[in-house]
Amino acid sequence: MNKLSKGIIVSGLGVALLLGTGGSLALWNVSAESQAGSIATGDLNLAVATSGQTWEVATGTDTWAAIPDISTFRMVPGDKVRLTQPMDVTLVGDNMKAELTVDTSEAIVSGDATAADLITVTTAWTNPPAGVTMPTLKPASENTWVFADELGGTETFTQQVIFAFSSTATERVGALSTIDLSKTEFVLAQTYENAPA
């Protein structure tokens, strides 16, 4: 047997031993980037500031008088007090939908605890941004508004929140009480119908 044959036999035995011990042979392979581009995420944000915030009391049908300092104002049955609150709303996303709710459930009452039950809350909008579709009131709700589409960025909206003291209060119910309205929250939350599992 010549040297070349011996070399082939020895190499063959090495391959056989390699395969027999669970090894593998490197076969040709290749990879390439997809060039599919990138996916960007949207955004949702809400910024509420005290600057530009105003308080008023109703003096008649659709007439209001300014309240210089809400902390010194004393409500009585029949009063309506209106908070006008500017806010920056950010909604970005091709399928973005959201709801904005005014939540007064955390208001702290000192004095007569039933005072909070005599206050009803309704909401509205004023000074709509130019060229922007305004949110619509959610059915069966007085303080949840639906944004049906994205804003494409940040827009400044002005929300009005009306606190009405029931005129049916009798026998000093709710008298000498304090309702801490600083706990009023504006909650902006994304919604998604038929979300994929």
N, C-alpha and C positions, 0 to 999 in steps of 0.2 A: 504494500500500500504506500503510495507516494505522500509527500508532506502535505500537498494541497487537499487530498482526500481526508487525511487525518484532521486537518484544520476544520473541514466542513463537518466531520463527524463530531468533533469536540464542540463546535458552535451549536450544532443541532442538539446535543445533550444539554448544553446550557439553556437553550430555549425551552426544552422539555422540562428541565428542572424548575425553571422560572414559572412556567404555566402550572406545573404540578404543585407548587407551593402557594398558589393563590395570587401570584403576581399578575400584572397586565402589561400589555404592549401599548405604547403610545401610538395612536393612529392619527391620521391627519384631521385637523379641525380648524375652523376659522370663525371669527366673530366680527360684527360690524355694528356701530351705533345706529339707533333707529332714526335719528334726525327728526324725531316727532315734535320737538319744541318743548315748551314748559307750560305748566298749569299754575295760574295765579289764584289766590284766594281773595274773597271780598272782605267787607268790613261792616261792623255794626257798632255804633257808639252813640252816647247821649251825654251832653254837657249842659248842666243847668247852673246858672250863675245868679247871684242876688242883684248884680248891676242890671238896671232896666226893669226890675221887679216893682210893681205898683199894687196898692190896695185901694179899693173904693167901696162905698156903701150906696145901695140903691136909694134914690130919693123920689122915685116915681117910675112910671113905665118907660123903660129904656133910658132913664137918666140916672147918672151916677155922680157922686161927689168924692173927691180924694180923701183918703185917710192918711194924714201925715205920718202917724206912728201906730202901726197895728197893735203894738204891745200895750198901748194905753186905751185902745178902743174897747167899749163894753157893749156887747150885743144884747138885744132884747127880743122877745118873741115877735116874729114878723120881719125881722131884719134879713137883708141879703147882703153878703159881703163878697166882693169879687177880687180874686188874685189874678193879675196878668203877669205871665211868666215867659220871658223869651228862653228858647232852648235851641241848641245846635244838634241836629239829628243827622247821623251818618248812616247811610244804607247803600252798600255797594255789593252787587252780585247779580248774575243773570237771572237767577230764580229767587231773588230776595223778596220775601214778604215778611211783614212784621206787625206787631200790635203795640200800641202805647196806652198804658193804663195809669190812671191816677189812683193811688192806693193810700187810703186814710185809715187803714185798719190798725196801724201802730200809734195812732194819736193817743197821747197820754192825758187822761182826765183827772183833775183834782177837784174835790168838792163833791157835788152830786153826780154820781156815775151815770145817771140816766140822761145827763146833758148831751152826751154824744149821740144818743138815740134820737134826739130832737133836731139834729143837724143833718140835712140832706146835701149831697154833693152832686153837682152837674158840671159838665165841661163843654167848652166850645173853642173855636179858633178865631184869631183875628190877624190882620195884616199878612195874608198869605204871600210866600215868596213868588216872584214873577216867573211864569212859565212852569210852575211845579203843580202836579196833580195833588190836591189835598187829600188827607186821609178821610175815610168815611166812618160814621158811627157804627159800631158792631151791633147787630140786631139784639134786642132785649138788654141793651146796656146803655148806661148814661155816662160812663167815664172810660170806655175802651174804644180806641180808634184804630182802624185798619189801614195800613200802608200796603196797597196792592202791588206795588212795583218798587224797584230800586230808585234811589235818587241820583245815582251816579257820582256821589260825593257827599259833601256836607251842606245842608241848608239850614237857615235860621227860621224857626217857626215860633209863633207866639200862642201859647195855650192860656185859656181863661178858665179858672176854676171858681165856681160860685158855691159858697157855703150859705145855706138858708136855714134860719132858726124858725122852727115850726110856730105858726101863729095859734096853734091849738094847745100850747103849753098852759097849764092852769095850776093854781095853788102853789105858786113859787117853785114848781118843778124845774130843775136846772139852774136855779138862782145861785149866785155867788160861786160859780164854777169856772174852772179854767181848762180849756182844751188846747194842748200844745200842738199847733198845726205845723211846727217845724219838722214833725215826723211824717208829714205828707211826702210820699215818694212818687216820682215819675218813673215808670218801669217800661223799658223798651225791650221786647223779646221777639226773636225770629219765630215765624210759624212756617210749617211745611206740611201741606196736605198730601196724603198718600206717599209719605216718605218711604224710600226703599229700605228693606230690612237690612 
